[in-house]
Amino acid sequence: MKLTFIGADHQVTGSSHFIQACGKNMLVDYGMQQGANPFECCQLPVPESQIDYVFLTHAHVDHSGNLPLLYARGFRGQIFTTEASSDLCSIMLRDCAHIQMQEAEWKNRKAKRHAGTEPIEPAYTMEDADGIIKRLVPCSYESMVDVCEGVQIRFTDVGHLLGSASIEIWLTEGDISKKIVFSGDIGNKDQPLIKDPIYTKEADYVVMESTYGDRLHTTTKPDYVSDLAKVIDETFAKGGNVVIPSFAVGRTQEILYFIRKIKEDKLVKNYPEFEVYVDSPLAVEATGVFQKNIYSCFDEEAMELVNKGINPIKFKGLKLSITSDESKMINFDDKPKVIISASGMCEAGRIRHHLKHNLWRPECTILFVGYQAAGTLGRVLIDGAKEVKLFGETIDVMAKIMQLPGLSGHADKNGLLEWVNAFEHLDRVFVVHGEDSVCNLFVNCLRSEHGYQAMAPYSGTRFDLATNMVEYEAAPVAVKKRVYVVSDVFQRLLAAGHRLLSVIQKNEGRANKDLAKFADQINALSDKWDN
């Protein structure tokens, strides 16, 4: 029973953990790295084609975004996740593939200016996304799932995102049984729409996130409805638009929840029959997933509305924009309106077009409702830029730039402690998914103030679950200057070779006639390329 730490170790993206037990190779999450990360992540201990199962905590791309790459490199196992996460992944992973292919196309157009440059291949394609989506196995919350002999799992609502879960894993080899719980991302309490985190009492080990392990959210709960209504009302009084850069999954649906209440209570006096445009195909699809999973995921407040026949995220004046033509028409309408569009940090997508049309207008407001990472256009605007470049054109920033504070999908330090302290006994706590300094601070807190045997492993650390011993403690490896990689195609070829070996091994014991035919096919293919 071995646990190897792969990604999101002393950093906050690219979550991935590898388990070898019961003769199986298993992953918990396989996320995409985003932004600047200080440390290198180790490679998987086995070829992707030899991974048997993936257990996915939730659909955010820093936990799920590399699953199509896993498929591209030969994985053909099963991915267990919650029903809502399965629904969200079916749209989000296709969106990731679309972005990968768009970026490769853009780089190839740019590379044409330089003779002799090899074409760029996307990390994965739409076919890879479709392939991995077919491997998803939707599971209900709180249901025991028999994965294979010696391995059982259960998903518990952890209140971070629709479908998000902590995962309990029971492992049994001979007379040794161990239970390990992976927190995923632990949700903040009293969020709109979704339930508060549900705690687990029993485990031998936990692997837990620490995103906000060094800070506390405000003690006074913000009045989001009143604050948002005030921004809309004041902007409409000037005849302007409220443009909201918003993450398509989760945050957009929360904003719709607030606006429905604003309209119901008639809190906007200037132009009360205003229209709200959701201009993001991904957000529109995600909103449909939210509506599909009302009964399994919504909290009591939202369900009170549902039981009265009220859809919590739908109201008169809501417009869903799908096509590019529909998107373009929004800015030809002179009426004051609310425009919600992705991406949330203004790095890509339709929001950049809406900024181009509204940033230069002093009567408009650009309202940020989520974290803006350093180096992003959203952060540049928050930091007070006087002008920005969009589509090769310099745009003066005349609109009012604002933030709606307090919205957070992550538990703060007290919320994290409340989650881990719910366990009645733990042999060890592993702290991951936090910035370097935050991981260290939170580990020290767990040790000195709460008496836990805790550690924050670096990528590559290997732990023996059966003996409660660190088998190999990896040292941090700083990220080197990135070398521009021309193509990933040869790596995909190597992965295909690994998969072929795996398939050969799985066919041991079949009829000699079938094995001879298989060998002839392999030799014929080898003859074709062995020149």
TIPATOR-250051 format. One record per residue (C-alpha): residue number from 1; residue in one letter; x, y, z. Coordinates in nm, 2 decimals. Example, Ala and Ser with C-alpha at 12.3 -4.5 7.8 and 13.67 -1.06 7.14 Angstrom:
<pts>
   resi   resn        u        v        w
      1      A     1.23    -0.45     0.78
      2      S     1.37    -0.11     0.71
</pts>
This chain:
<pts>
   resi   resn        u        v        w
      1      M     0.00     0.00     0.00
      2      K     0.19     0.30    -0.13
      3      L     0.09     0.66    -0.16
      4      T     0.29     0.89    -0.39
      5      F     0.24     1.26    -0.41
      6      I     0.25     1.39    -0.77
      7      G     0.09     1.74    -0.79
      8      A    -0.03     2.04    -0.59
      9      D     0.24     1.99    -0.33
     10      H     0.35     2.32    -0.18
     11      Q     0.15     2.48    -0.47
     12      V    -0.22     2.52    -0.55
     13      T    -0.29     2.37    -0.89
     14      G    -0.23     2.04    -1.07
     15      S    -0.37     1.82    -0.79
     16      S    -0.28     1.45    -0.83
     17      H    -0.20     1.16    -0.59
     18      F    -0.10     0.81    -0.68
     19      I    -0.19     0.49    -0.49
     20      Q    -0.06     0.14    -0.54
     21      A    -0.26    -0.12    -0.36
     22      C    -0.44    -0.45    -0.41
     23      G    -0.25    -0.51    -0.73
     24      K    -0.40    -0.18    -0.88
     25      N    -0.26     0.16    -0.99
     26      M    -0.50     0.44    -0.89
     27      L    -0.50     0.82    -0.91
     28      V    -0.69     1.07    -0.70
     29      D    -0.74     1.36    -0.93
     30      Y    -0.53     1.45    -1.24
     31      G    -0.54     1.83    -1.26
     32      M    -0.39     2.09    -1.49
     33      Q    -0.12     2.33    -1.36
     34      Q    -0.22     2.69    -1.39
     35      G    -0.02     3.01    -1.35
     36      A     0.33     3.03    -1.21
     37      N     0.43     2.73    -1.00
     38      P     0.76     2.73    -0.80
     39      F     0.83     2.36    -0.80
     40      E     0.85     2.08    -1.05
     41      C     0.61     1.79    -1.03
     42      C     0.74     1.43    -1.06
     43      Q     0.63     1.20    -1.33
     44      L     0.37     0.92    -1.27
     45      P     0.55     0.61    -1.14
     46      V     0.39     0.40    -1.41
     47      P     0.29     0.46    -1.77
     48      E    -0.05     0.61    -1.81
     49      S    -0.18     0.29    -1.98
     50      Q    -0.11     0.10    -1.66
     51      I    -0.34     0.32    -1.45
     52      D    -0.65     0.12    -1.36
     53      Y    -0.88     0.37    -1.19
     54      V    -0.91     0.75    -1.12
     55      F    -1.11     0.89    -0.83
     56      L    -1.21     1.25    -0.90
     57      T    -1.30     1.49    -0.62
     58      H    -1.46     1.76    -0.85
     59      A    -1.47     1.91    -1.19
     60      H    -1.25     2.22    -1.16
     61      V    -0.97     2.20    -1.41
     62      D    -0.69     2.21    -1.15
     63      H    -0.82     1.87    -1.04
     64      S    -0.96     1.73    -1.37
     65      G    -0.80     1.92    -1.66
     66      N    -0.53     1.67    -1.75
     67      L    -0.77     1.37    -1.77
     68      P    -0.79     1.39    -2.15
     69      L    -0.41     1.39    -2.16
     70      L    -0.42     1.07    -1.96
     71      Y    -0.65     0.92    -2.22
     72      A    -0.42     1.05    -2.51
     73      R    -0.13     0.86    -2.34
     74      G    -0.31     0.53    -2.32
     75      F    -0.54     0.52    -2.01
     76      R    -0.85     0.31    -2.06
     77      G    -0.96     0.26    -1.71
     78      Q    -1.26     0.39    -1.52
     79      I    -1.30     0.74    -1.36
     80      F    -1.53     0.74    -1.05
     81      T    -1.68     1.07    -0.95
     82      T    -2.01     1.21    -0.83
     83      E    -2.31     1.24    -1.07
     84      A    -2.29     1.62    -1.08
     85      S    -1.92     1.62    -1.14
     86      S    -1.96     1.37    -1.42
     87      D    -2.22     1.61    -1.58
     88      L    -1.98     1.91    -1.54
     89      C    -1.68     1.72    -1.67
     90      S    -1.87     1.63    -1.98
     91      I    -1.88     2.00    -2.08
     92      M    -1.57     2.14    -1.90
     93      L    -1.32     1.88    -2.05
     94      R    -1.45     1.95    -2.40
     95      D    -1.40     2.32    -2.33
     96      C    -1.04     2.25    -2.22
     97      A    -0.98     2.05    -2.54
     98      H    -1.12     2.33    -2.75
     99      I    -0.89     2.58    -2.58
    100      Q    -0.59     2.35    -2.63
    101      M    -0.67     2.32    -3.00
    102      Q    -0.73     2.70    -3.04
    103      E    -0.40     2.78    -2.87
    104      A    -0.21     2.53    -3.09
    105      E    -0.37     2.68    -3.40
    106      W    -0.28     3.04    -3.29
    107      K     0.08     2.94    -3.22
    108      N     0.10     2.77    -3.56
    109      R    -0.03     3.08    -3.74
    110      K     0.23     3.29    -3.56
    111      A     0.51     3.03    -3.63
    112      K     0.45     3.06    -4.01
    113      R     0.64     3.39    -3.99
    114      H     0.96     3.19    -3.90
    115      A     1.09     2.94    -4.16
    116      G     1.17     2.59    -4.04
    117      T     0.95     2.60    -3.73
    118      E     0.78     2.27    -3.66
    119      P     0.40     2.28    -3.61
    120      I     0.26     2.27    -3.26
    121      E     0.04     1.99    -3.15
    122      P    -0.22     2.05    -2.88
    123      A    -0.16     1.86    -2.55
    124      Y    -0.48     1.68    -2.63
    125      T    -0.77     1.69    -2.87
    126      M    -1.15     1.69    -2.87
    127      E    -1.13     1.31    -2.95
    128      D    -0.93     1.26    -2.63
    129      A    -1.18     1.46    -2.43
    130      D    -1.47     1.26    -2.58
    131      G    -1.28     0.94    -2.50
    132      I    -1.21     1.02    -2.14
    133      I    -1.57     1.14    -2.08
    134      K    -1.69     0.79    -2.18
    135      R    -1.48     0.65    -1.90
    136      L    -1.67     0.84    -1.63
    137      V    -1.86     0.64    -1.37
    138      P    -2.12     0.86    -1.20
    139      C    -2.17     0.78    -0.83
    140      S    -2.42     0.89    -0.57
    141      Y    -2.32     1.07    -0.25
    142      E    -2.29     0.85     0.06
    143      S    -2.31     0.53    -0.14
    144      M    -2.04     0.26    -0.09
    145      V    -1.88     0.16    -0.42
    146      D    -1.70    -0.16    -0.47
    147      V    -1.42    -0.07    -0.71
    148      C    -1.24    -0.41    -0.72
    149      E    -1.13    -0.67    -0.47
    150      G    -0.98    -0.49    -0.17
    151      V    -1.09    -0.14    -0.28
    152      Q    -1.40     0.05    -0.17
    153      I    -1.48     0.42    -0.20
    154      R    -1.75     0.67    -0.09
    155      F    -1.81     1.03    -0.19
    156      T    -1.92     1.29     0.07
    157      D    -2.04     1.64    -0.02
    158      V    -1.77     1.88     0.08
    159      G    -1.96     2.20    -0.03
    160      H    -1.70     2.36    -0.26
    161      L    -1.87     2.33    -0.60
    162      L    -2.17     2.15    -0.74
    163      G    -2.08     1.78    -0.72
    164      S    -1.76     1.84    -0.52
    165      A    -1.67     1.56    -0.27
    166      S    -1.42     1.43    -0.02
    167      I    -1.33     1.07    -0.10
    168      E    -1.31     0.79     0.15
    169      I    -1.10     0.50     0.03
    170      W    -1.08     0.16     0.21
    171      L    -0.78    -0.06     0.11
    172      T    -0.75    -0.42     0.22
    173      E    -0.45    -0.64     0.15
    174      G    -0.45    -0.98     0.33
    175      D    -0.51    -0.90     0.70
    176      I    -0.41    -0.53     0.67
    177      S    -0.69    -0.27     0.62
    178      K    -0.64     0.10     0.60
    179      K    -0.87     0.40     0.53
    180      I    -0.75     0.72     0.37
    181      V    -0.96     1.03     0.31
    182      F    -0.88     1.29     0.04
    183      S    -1.05     1.62     0.12
    184      G    -1.06     1.76    -0.23
    185      D    -1.13     2.14    -0.20
    186      I    -1.32     2.21     0.13
    187      G    -1.60     2.45     0.08
    188      N    -1.68     2.77     0.26
    189      K    -1.99     2.77     0.48
    190      D    -2.31     2.96     0.40
    191      Q    -2.25     2.97     0.02
    192      P    -2.55     3.03    -0.20
    193      L    -2.71     2.73    -0.37
    194      I    -2.49     2.45    -0.25
    195      K    -2.48     2.27     0.08
    196      D    -2.22     2.32     0.36
    197      P    -1.94     2.07     0.39
    198      I    -2.03     1.73     0.55
    199      Y    -1.77     1.60     0.79
    200      T    -1.62     1.25     0.82
    201      K    -1.54     1.09     1.15
    202      E    -1.31     0.79     1.08
    203      A    -0.99     0.75     0.89
    204      D    -0.63     0.64     0.94
    205      Y    -0.49     0.91     0.71
    206      V    -0.62     1.23     0.55
    207      V    -0.48     1.42     0.26
    208      M    -0.62     1.77     0.29
    209      E    -0.60     2.10     0.10
    210      S    -0.47     2.42     0.26
    211      T    -0.55     2.70     0.01
    212      Y    -0.66     2.95     0.28
    213      G    -0.47     2.78     0.57
    214      D    -0.31     3.11     0.67
    215      R    -0.61     3.34     0.68
    216      L    -0.96     3.40     0.80
    217      H    -1.26     3.52     0.60
    218      T    -1.45     3.82     0.73
    219      T    -1.64     3.76     1.05
    220      T    -1.94     3.96     0.93
    221      K    -2.12     3.79     0.64
    222      P    -2.15     4.04     0.35
    223      D    -2.49     4.12     0.22
    224      Y    -2.43     4.02    -0.14
    225      V    -2.78     4.10    -0.26
    226      S    -2.78     4.45    -0.13
    227      D    -2.42     4.52    -0.23
    228      L    -2.48     4.40    -0.59
    229      A    -2.81     4.58    -0.61
    230      K    -2.64     4.91    -0.51
    231      V    -2.38     4.87    -0.79
    232      I    -2.64     4.79    -1.05
    233      D    -2.87     5.07    -0.94
    234      E    -2.59     5.34    -0.94
    235      T    -2.46     5.23    -1.28
    236      F    -2.81     5.23    -1.44
    237      A    -2.87     5.58    -1.30
    238      K    -2.58     5.69    -1.52
    239      G    -2.71     5.49    -1.82
    240      G    -2.42     5.24    -1.82
    241      N    -2.38     4.86    -1.82
    242      V    -2.26     4.64    -1.54
    243      V    -2.00     4.40    -1.69
    244      I    -1.92     4.10    -1.46
    245      P    -1.62     3.88    -1.56
    246      S    -1.72     3.55    -1.40
    247      F    -1.61     3.19    -1.38
    248      A    -1.85     2.99    -1.59
    249      V    -1.91     2.72    -1.34
    250      G    -2.01     2.81    -0.98
    251      R    -1.97     3.18    -0.96
    252      T    -2.20     3.26    -1.25
    253      Q    -2.48     3.06    -1.10
    254      E    -2.43     3.23    -0.76
    255      I    -2.46     3.58    -0.93
    256      L    -2.78     3.47    -1.10
    257      Y    -2.91     3.35    -0.76
    258      F    -2.85     3.70    -0.62
    259      I    -3.00     3.88    -0.91
    260      R    -3.32     3.68    -0.89
    261      K    -3.36     3.80    -0.53
    262      I    -3.28     4.16    -0.64
    263      K    -3.55     4.15    -0.90
    264      E    -3.80     3.98    -0.66
    265      D    -3.74     4.25    -0.39
    266      K    -3.74     4.53    -0.65
    267      L    -3.41     4.67    -0.52
    268      V    -3.31     4.84    -0.85
    269      K    -3.51     5.16    -0.88
    270      N    -3.34     5.29    -1.19
    271      Y    -3.46     5.07    -1.48
    272      P    -3.61     4.78    -1.26
    273      E    -3.70     4.56    -1.56
    274      F    -3.33     4.53    -1.66
    275      E    -3.21     4.24    -1.87
    276      V    -2.92     4.01    -1.77
    277      Y    -2.71     3.84    -2.04
    278      V    -2.51     3.53    -1.97
    279      D    -2.26     3.53    -2.25
    280      S    -2.06     3.21    -2.22
    281      P    -2.16     2.88    -2.39
    282      L    -1.99     2.70    -2.11
    283      A    -2.17     2.90    -1.84
    284      V    -2.50     2.83    -2.01
    285      E    -2.44     2.46    -2.02
    286      A    -2.31     2.46    -1.66
    287      T    -2.63     2.64    -1.55
    288      G    -2.83     2.35    -1.71
    289      V    -2.62     2.11    -1.51
    290      F    -2.70     2.30    -1.19
    291      Q    -3.07     2.28    -1.27
    292      K    -3.05     1.91    -1.34
    293      N    -2.89     1.84    -1.00
    294      I    -3.11     2.06    -0.78
    295      Y    -3.24     1.78    -0.56
    296      S    -2.91     1.62    -0.48
    297      C    -2.69     1.93    -0.43
    298      F    -2.89     2.24    -0.34
    299      D    -2.90     2.37     0.02
    300      E    -3.21     2.42     0.23
    301      E    -3.26     2.79     0.14
    302      A    -3.25     2.71    -0.24
    303      M    -3.48     2.41    -0.19
    304      E    -3.74     2.62    -0.02
    305      L    -3.76     2.82    -0.34
    306      V    -3.77     2.50    -0.55
    307      N    -4.05     2.36    -0.33
    308      K    -4.25     2.67    -0.40
    309      G    -4.21     2.62    -0.77
    310      I    -3.94     2.89    -0.80
    311      N    -3.62     2.82    -1.00
    312      P    -3.34     2.98    -0.79
    313      I    -3.13     3.08    -1.09
    314      K    -3.39     3.18    -1.34
    315      F    -3.60     3.50    -1.37
    316      K    -3.77     3.73    -1.61
    317      G    -3.52     3.92    -1.83
    318      L    -3.25     3.65    -1.82
    319      K    -3.10     3.61    -2.17
    320      L    -2.86     3.32    -2.26
    321      S    -2.62     3.40    -2.54
    322      I    -2.49     3.10    -2.73
    323      T    -2.37     3.20    -3.08
    324      S    -2.11     3.46    -3.16
    325      D    -2.37     3.66    -3.34
    326      E    -2.59     3.67    -3.03
    327      S    -2.28     3.78    -2.83
    328      K    -2.20     4.06    -3.08
    329      M    -2.56     4.19    -3.07
    330      I    -2.54     4.25    -2.69
    331      N    -2.33     4.56    -2.74
    332      F    -2.56     4.70    -3.01
    333      D    -2.83     4.74    -2.75
    334      D    -2.82     5.08    -2.58
    335      K    -3.04     4.99    -2.28
    336      P    -2.86     4.95    -1.94
    337      K    -2.80     4.59    -1.87
    338      V    -2.59     4.33    -1.68
    339      I    -2.35     4.13    -1.88
    340      I    -2.20     3.82    -1.72
    341      S    -1.92     3.66    -1.93
    342      A    -1.61     3.44    -1.90
    343      S    -1.33     3.41    -1.84
    344      G    -1.33     3.53    -1.48
    345      M    -0.98     3.67    -1.50
    346      C    -1.03     3.82    -1.84
    347      E    -0.76     3.62    -2.00
    348      A    -0.97     3.47    -2.28
    349      G    -1.32     3.43    -2.41
    350      R    -1.60     3.67    -2.48
    351      I    -1.54     3.89    -2.18
    352      R    -1.26     4.06    -2.36
    353      H    -1.50     4.18    -2.63
    354      H    -1.73     4.32    -2.37
    355      L    -1.44     4.50    -2.20
    356      K    -1.35     4.65    -2.54
    357      H    -1.70     4.80    -2.58
    358      N    -1.74     4.91    -2.21
    359      L    -1.41     5.00    -2.05
    360      W    -1.39     5.34    -2.22
    361      R    -1.73     5.44    -2.11
    362      P    -1.73     5.63    -1.77
    363      E    -2.09     5.55    -1.71
    364      C    -2.02     5.17    -1.70
    365      T    -1.90     4.95    -1.41
    366      I    -1.67     4.65    -1.44
    367      L    -1.74     4.43    -1.13
    368      F    -1.51     4.15    -1.03
    369      V    -1.65     3.87    -0.83
    370      G    -1.36     3.63    -0.80
    371      Y    -0.99     3.61    -0.73
    372      Q    -0.76     3.78    -0.99
    373      A    -0.42     3.61    -1.02
    374      A    -0.11     3.82    -1.07
    375      G    -0.03     3.89    -1.43
    376      T    -0.39     3.85    -1.56
    377      L    -0.58     4.13    -1.73
    378      G    -0.83     4.12    -1.44
    379      R    -0.55     4.19    -1.19
    380      V    -0.41     4.47    -1.41
    381      L    -0.75     4.64    -1.40
    382      I    -0.80     4.59    -1.03
    383      D    -0.46     4.74    -0.97
    384      G    -0.56     5.06    -1.14
    385      A    -0.44     5.05    -1.50
    386      K    -0.53     5.36    -1.70
    387      E    -0.52     5.18    -2.03
    388      V    -0.51     4.82    -2.16
    389      K    -0.45     4.65    -2.49
    390      L    -0.73     4.44    -2.64
    391      F    -0.72     4.29    -2.98
    392      G    -0.42     4.51    -3.07
    393      E    -0.60     4.83    -2.98
    394      T    -0.52     5.05    -2.68
    395      I    -0.84     5.11    -2.47
    396      D    -0.86     5.39    -2.21
    397      V    -1.00     5.26    -1.87
    398      M    -1.27     5.51    -1.80
    399      A    -1.53     5.27    -1.65
    400      K    -1.56     5.23    -1.27
    401      I    -1.36     4.92    -1.16
    402      M    -1.50     4.74    -0.85
    403      Q    -1.49     4.42    -0.66
    404      L    -1.77     4.23    -0.48
    405      P    -1.58     4.12    -0.16
    406      G    -1.64     3.81     0.04
    407      L    -1.73     3.56    -0.22
    408      S    -1.51     3.25    -0.18
    409      G    -1.56     2.88    -0.25
    410      H    -1.28     2.77    -0.02
    411      A    -1.29     2.73     0.36
    412      D    -1.07     2.96     0.56
    413      K    -0.82     2.84     0.83
    414      N    -1.10     2.78     1.08
    415      G    -1.31     2.59     0.83
    416      L    -1.01     2.37     0.75
    417      L    -0.95     2.30     1.12
    418      E    -1.32     2.23     1.17
    419      W    -1.31     1.97     0.89
    420      V    -1.00     1.79     1.02
    421      N    -1.09     1.81     1.38
    422      A    -1.42     1.62     1.31
    423      F    -1.21     1.30     1.28
    424      E    -1.20     1.10     1.60
    425      H    -0.85     0.97     1.55
    426      L    -0.58     1.01     1.28
    427      D    -0.24     0.85     1.24
    428      R    -0.12     1.12     1.01
    429      V    -0.23     1.43     0.82
    430      F    -0.08     1.52     0.48
    431      V    -0.12     1.89     0.38
    432      V    -0.13     1.97     0.01
    433      H    -0.29     2.22    -0.23
    434      G    -0.15     2.54    -0.08
    435      E     0.13     2.79    -0.15
    436      D     0.47     2.69     0.00
    437      S     0.46     2.92     0.30
    438      V     0.09     2.84     0.37
    439      C     0.15     2.46     0.37
    440      N     0.43     2.51     0.62
    441      L     0.23     2.74     0.85
    442      F    -0.07     2.51     0.85
    443      V     0.14     2.20     0.92
    444      N     0.29     2.39     1.22
    445      C    -0.05     2.48     1.34
    446      L    -0.17     2.12     1.32
    447      R     0.13     2.00     1.51
    448      S     0.17     2.26     1.78
    449      E    -0.19     2.36     1.85
    450      H    -0.38     2.04     1.77
    451      G    -0.13     1.76     1.83
    452      Y    -0.15     1.59     1.49
    453      Q     0.14     1.41     1.33
    454      A     0.13     1.63     1.01
    455      M     0.36     1.69     0.71
    456      A     0.35     1.88     0.39
    457      P     0.52     1.65     0.13
    458      Y     0.69     1.77    -0.18
    459      S     0.62     1.61    -0.51
    460      G     0.77     1.26    -0.54
    461      T     0.74     1.18    -0.17
    462      R     0.63     0.81    -0.12
    463      F     0.45     0.69     0.19
    464      D     0.38     0.33     0.31
    465      L     0.02     0.32     0.42
    466      A     0.06    -0.02     0.58
    467      T     0.34     0.07     0.81
    468      N     0.27     0.44     0.86
    469      M     0.63     0.52     0.74
    470      V     0.77     0.77     0.50
    471      E     0.95     0.54     0.24
    472      Y     1.10     0.83     0.04
    473      E     1.09     1.20     0.13
    474      A     1.15     1.41    -0.18
    475      A     1.32     1.74    -0.18
    476      P     1.18     2.05    -0.35
    477      V     1.29     2.09    -0.71
    478      A     1.26     2.45    -0.83
    479      V     1.10     2.50    -1.17
    480      K     1.37     2.56    -1.44
    481      K     1.33     2.80    -1.71
    482      R     1.08     2.65    -1.95
    483      V     1.22     2.51    -2.27
    484      Y     0.99     2.57    -2.57
    485      V     0.87     2.22    -2.67
    486      V     0.79     2.20    -3.04
    487      S     0.58     1.89    -3.03
    488      D     0.44     1.63    -2.80
    489      V     0.36     1.38    -3.07
    490      F     0.66     1.15    -3.00
    491      Q     0.56     1.13    -2.64
    492      R     0.22     1.02    -2.75
    493      L     0.38     0.75    -2.97
    494      L     0.58     0.62    -2.67
    495      A     0.26     0.62    -2.46
    496      A     0.09     0.41    -2.74
    497      G     0.38     0.17    -2.71
    498      H     0.34     0.14    -2.34
    499      R    -0.03     0.07    -2.39
    500      L     0.05    -0.20    -2.64
    501      L     0.27    -0.38    -2.39
    502      S     0.00    -0.35    -2.13
    503      V    -0.26    -0.50    -2.37
    504      I    -0.02    -0.79    -2.46
    505      Q     0.02    -0.87    -2.09
    506      K    -0.36    -0.87    -2.03
    507      N    -0.40    -1.12    -2.31
    508      E    -0.18    -1.39    -2.15
    509      G    -0.37    -1.71    -2.13
    510      R    -0.60    -1.66    -2.44
    511      A    -0.63    -1.92    -2.71
    512      N    -0.31    -1.97    -2.91
    513      K    -0.49    -1.91    -3.24
    514      D    -0.59    -1.56    -3.12
    515      L    -0.25    -1.48    -2.98
    516      A    -0.08    -1.58    -3.30
    517      K    -0.31    -1.35    -3.50
    518      F    -0.23    -1.07    -3.26
    519      A     0.14    -1.13    -3.30
    520      D     0.11    -1.13    -3.68
    521      Q    -0.07    -0.79    -3.67
    522      I     0.20    -0.64    -3.45
    523      N     0.48    -0.77    -3.67
    524      A     0.30    -0.64    -3.98
    525      L     0.28    -0.30    -3.83
    526      S     0.64    -0.31    -3.72
    527      D     0.75    -0.41    -4.07
    528      K     0.57    -0.11    -4.21
    529      W     0.75     0.14    -3.99
    530      D     1.09    -0.03    -3.93
    531      N     1.28     0.14    -4.21
</pts>
